[in-house]
């Protein structure tokens, strides 16, 4: 049953869209696979062979990757449902 201006199944559609967008952001961020670099893209230090084998497509050394992970702030989900009050403004 739809409520207000929403069509039947609108909530499920929004959940599916939000999930797909979150997965797309994760895939862009991780981009695993491909050829690993032998030197770090940020600092130029050598990347150990064991790390390159363990994580194909690695581009950063452990220190730079740790710093990037600490600096990463996940994007907030978009709330596509507007309250009736906000629509009246």
C-alpha positions as CSV (number, residue, x, y, z in Angstrom):
1,X,0.0,0.0,0.0
2,X,1.4,3.4,-1.0
3,X,1.2,6.3,1.3
4,X,1.1,10.0,0.2
5,X,2.9,10.5,-3.1
6,X,4.9,7.3,-3.0
7,X,4.1,4.4,-5.3
8,X,3.7,0.8,-4.2
9,X,7.1,-0.6,-3.4
10,X,8.8,2.8,-3.2
11,X,10.5,2.0,0.1
12,X,12.0,-1.2,-1.3
13,X,13.2,0.6,-4.4
14,X,15.0,3.2,-2.4
15,X,16.7,0.6,-0.2
16,X,17.8,-1.2,-3.4
17,X,19.1,2.0,-4.9
18,X,20.9,3.0,-1.8
19,X,22.5,-0.4,-1.5
20,X,23.7,-0.3,-5.1
21,X,25.2,3.1,-4.6
22,X,27.0,2.0,-1.5
23,X,28.4,-1.0,-3.3
24,X,29.6,1.1,-6.2
25,X,31.4,3.5,-3.8
26,X,33.1,0.6,-2.1
27,X,34.2,-0.9,-5.4
28,X,35.6,2.4,-6.6
29,X,37.5,2.8,-3.4
30,X,38.9,-0.7,-3.3
31,X,39.5,-1.3,-7.0
32,X,41.1,-4.6,-6.2
33,X,42.8,-6.5,-8.9
34,X,45.2,-5.6,-11.7
35,X,48.9,-5.3,-11.5
36,X,50.4,-4.1,-8.2
37,X,53.0,-1.3,-8.1
38,X,56.5,-2.2,-7.0
39,X,56.8,1.3,-5.4
40,X,54.3,3.2,-3.4
41,X,52.3,5.8,-5.4
42,X,52.5,8.3,-2.5
43,X,55.9,8.1,-1.0
44,X,57.9,6.0,-3.5
45,X,59.0,3.4,-0.9
46,X,59.2,-0.2,-2.2
47,X,56.1,-2.3,-1.6
48,X,57.1,-5.8,-0.3
49,X,56.5,-8.7,-2.6
50,X,54.4,-10.5,0.0
51,X,52.0,-7.5,0.1
52,X,51.8,-7.4,-3.7
53,X,50.9,-11.1,-3.8
54,X,48.5,-10.9,-0.9
55,X,46.6,-8.0,-2.3
56,X,46.6,-7.8,-6.1
57,X,46.4,-4.3,-7.4
58,X,48.0,-2.7,-4.4
59,X,49.2,0.9,-5.0
60,X,50.3,2.0,-1.5
61,X,52.8,0.8,1.1
62,X,51.5,-0.2,4.4
63,X,52.2,3.1,6.1
64,X,50.5,5.2,3.4
65,X,47.6,2.8,3.2
66,X,47.1,3.0,7.0
67,X,47.1,6.8,6.8
68,X,44.6,6.7,3.9
69,X,42.4,4.4,5.9
70,X,42.4,6.7,8.9
71,X,41.6,9.7,6.7
72,X,38.8,8.0,4.9
73,X,35.3,9.2,6.0
74,X,32.5,7.2,4.5
75,X,30.0,9.2,2.5
76,X,26.7,9.6,4.3
77,X,23.7,8.0,2.7
78,X,21.3,10.2,0.9
79,X,17.9,10.4,2.3
80,X,15.6,10.6,-0.7
81,X,12.4,10.7,1.3
82,X,11.4,14.2,2.1
83,X,9.3,15.1,5.0
84,X,6.0,16.8,4.2
85,X,7.1,19.9,6.1
86,X,10.2,20.3,3.8
87,X,8.0,19.9,0.7
88,X,5.8,22.8,1.9
89,X,8.6,25.3,2.1
